[in-house]
């Protein structure tokens, strides 16, 4: 074997070795690069998660961060109402509740009075009225939420013939109607908004065959809230502001827990006018104003 041939062999071996090294280095490089990318991706996901958590922290169920200060566990109140137990160990609490909003005429006035009086309320909103009120109605809901009031779901249509044909619950129609309103509320208040609180149109107590709703609410950890007292602004003959206030006071007497039913929808101008006297009564009688969520 000549020396020249040997050199060629050596050269080839060296070239092969070099190629192998280049290959390994290249692969390692690609691997490191890829790891970097994966890490960056993970960091991004973590960051997004953190941001979402922060966003979520601004809300609790049915109330804004601000609203947490004024709210009370609706489950405790609902359980007491089921047993017609309005006692609270000597401590008086009132929950002002407004159904069927939002209206662009009366809701702003209700909000003004509540702000002036420094008290908070719970609004059970009706989706069809929100849609009728357009952007103004949507802005009012945001205002309610941001000012610390609580938001409950009163369904979309408020169509009792559809929800309870022949006075018997149609659970599928009911679920669809409330889901539609829930989606609308989320569209207005943001995707992290949720409320576990509902009020049945006409009140839970008014209808038959409600067992499927009990099961559904229990499964979903949701709460249906009726009332202990009312100003009767949607019942019987039309009343003026003074008569409404009298009715509210009369039906609240002797109760340490008061959930007062009122309406802030269209045509409820007298309700607006009755509000200062109603609030004054509860202030004078040592009630604390809370929201339900
Ligand atoms: Zn209603």
Boltz pocket constraint, residues with backbone or C-beta under 6 A from the ligand:
constraints:
  - pocket:
      binder: B
      contacts: [[A, 99], [A, 100], [A, 154], [A, 158], [A, 200], [A, 201], [A, 202]]
      max_distance: 6.0
